[in-house]
């Protein structure tokens, strides 16, 4: 017979911990954005005095070094680009265009796209730089 009191080991209830972990996993799964990233292999020109780019939902037109056109990551030719911009004329007031061109892109390609965008009635054109 021992006179020392027996020390009881504390019970750790892990059920609330599992509940919290389940809620956190559910929260992160519900808030994740499963958006497919589309990236063009462009080297954008440097601008030393450029401000921060405001990212919003807009139409993205890319031009690579060879002069190929991309609309929201999908390759299009000149005629398709002009036709696509012509279709946007009724909603031109609500759309902005982000123009991304490789630093080795000929200037004539950039001015061609800017001219066609303005001809379709879209006034908000931004150039992307790094």
Secondary structure, DSSP 8 states (H G I E B T S, - for coil): ---S----------HHHHHHHHHHHHHHHHH------------B---TT-------S-EEEEE-TT--EEETTEEE-HHHHHHHHHHTGGGGGG-EEEEEEBTTS-HHHHHHHHHHHHHTT--EEEE---
